[in-house]
Amino acid sequence: MIFDHRTYICRPGTIKRHMELYEQHGWKPQTRNLGLPVVYGATETGDVNSYVHIWVYKDAADRAQKRANMMADQGWLSYIKMSAEAGYLISQKNAILTPAPFYTLPGGLLDE
């Protein structure tokens, strides 16, 4: 199992508009292809112009296949075009994490 931890930073004053755009156009195609994220939330303290989402995959091949499917999804392609045109995002940082040996994923978050 691996976790794909993603942090995005928005231009000051645009995170609310970015989240609305994603909710209306990105959430359905992304979750249709990747499943539900473990976390999807805006930063409350620190850099309040940022948000984080964490996705769980069986392994790197599962991640690659799901992301390839998403990149072939016309709904997702439409959303990323709208997002680019809106210009709300400044940067993105990704990290692949592996769980600690004692960690067990709560039920229902990873299709078996």
C-alpha positions in Angstrom: 0.0 0.0 0.0 1.2 3.5 -0.8 -0.2 7.0 -0.1 0.0 9.9 -2.6 0.2 13.0 -0.4 -0.4 16.2 -2.5 -0.1 19.8 -1.3 -1.3 22.7 -3.5 -0.8 26.4 -2.9 -3.3 28.9 -4.3 -2.9 32.6 -5.0 -3.9 34.6 -1.9 -7.6 35.2 -1.8 -8.5 32.5 -4.4 -8.6 29.2 -2.4 -12.4 29.4 -1.9 -13.0 30.0 -5.6 -10.6 27.2 -6.5 -12.4 24.7 -4.1 -15.7 25.7 -5.6 -14.4 25.1 -9.1 -13.1 21.7 -8.0 -16.3 20.7 -6.2 -18.4 21.6 -9.3 -16.1 20.1 -12.0 -13.2 18.0 -10.5 -14.5 16.0 -7.6 -16.7 13.6 -9.5 -14.3 12.6 -12.3 -11.3 12.4 -9.9 -13.1 10.2 -7.4 -14.7 8.1 -10.2 -11.1 7.2 -11.2 -9.1 7.3 -8.0 -11.7 6.3 -5.4 -12.2 8.4 -2.3 -9.2 10.2 -0.8 -8.1 9.4 2.8 -7.9 13.2 3.4 -9.0 16.3 1.4 -8.9 19.5 3.3 -7.8 23.1 3.4 -5.0 24.2 5.8 -6.4 25.9 8.9 -3.2 27.2 10.3 0.2 27.9 8.7 -0.2 28.6 4.9 -3.9 29.2 4.7 -3.7 29.4 1.0 -3.0 25.7 0.7 -4.8 22.5 0.8 -3.9 18.8 1.0 -5.3 15.6 -0.3 -4.0 12.1 0.3 -5.0 9.1 -1.9 -4.3 5.5 -1.2 -3.3 2.8 -3.7 -2.5 -0.9 -3.6 0.9 -0.2 -5.1 2.7 2.0 -7.7 1.1 0.0 -10.6 -2.4 0.6 -9.2 -1.6 4.3 -8.9 -0.3 4.5 -12.4 -3.3 2.7 -13.9 -5.8 4.8 -12.0 -4.1 8.0 -12.9 -3.9 7.0 -16.6 -7.6 6.3 -16.5 -8.2 9.7 -15.0 -6.1 11.4 -17.6 -8.3 9.8 -20.3 -11.5 10.9 -18.6 -13.1 13.9 -20.6 -14.7 15.2 -17.4 -11.2 15.4 -15.7 -9.6 16.9 -18.8 -12.3 19.6 -18.9 -11.7 20.4 -15.2 -7.9 20.7 -15.5 -8.4 23.1 -18.5 -10.8 25.2 -16.4 -8.4 25.2 -13.5 -5.5 26.3 -15.7 -7.5 29.1 -17.2 -8.6 30.3 -13.8 -5.0 30.5 -12.7 -5.7 30.0 -9.0 -2.8 27.5 -8.3 0.7 28.6 -7.7 2.5 25.3 -6.9 2.1 21.6 -6.2 4.2 19.3 -4.1 3.7 15.5 -4.1 5.2 12.8 -1.9 4.6 9.1 -2.0 4.4 7.6 1.5 4.5 4.0 2.8 2.6 3.1 5.9 4.4 2.2 9.2 4.6 -1.6 9.8 1.9 -1.3 12.5 -0.6 0.8 10.6 -3.8 -0.7 9.3 -5.9 1.2 6.9 -9.5 1.7 8.1 -12.0 -0.4 6.2 -13.5 0.7 2.9 -10.8 3.1 1.8 -8.9 0.7 -0.5 -10.7 -1.7 -2.9 -9.4 -5.2 -2.4 
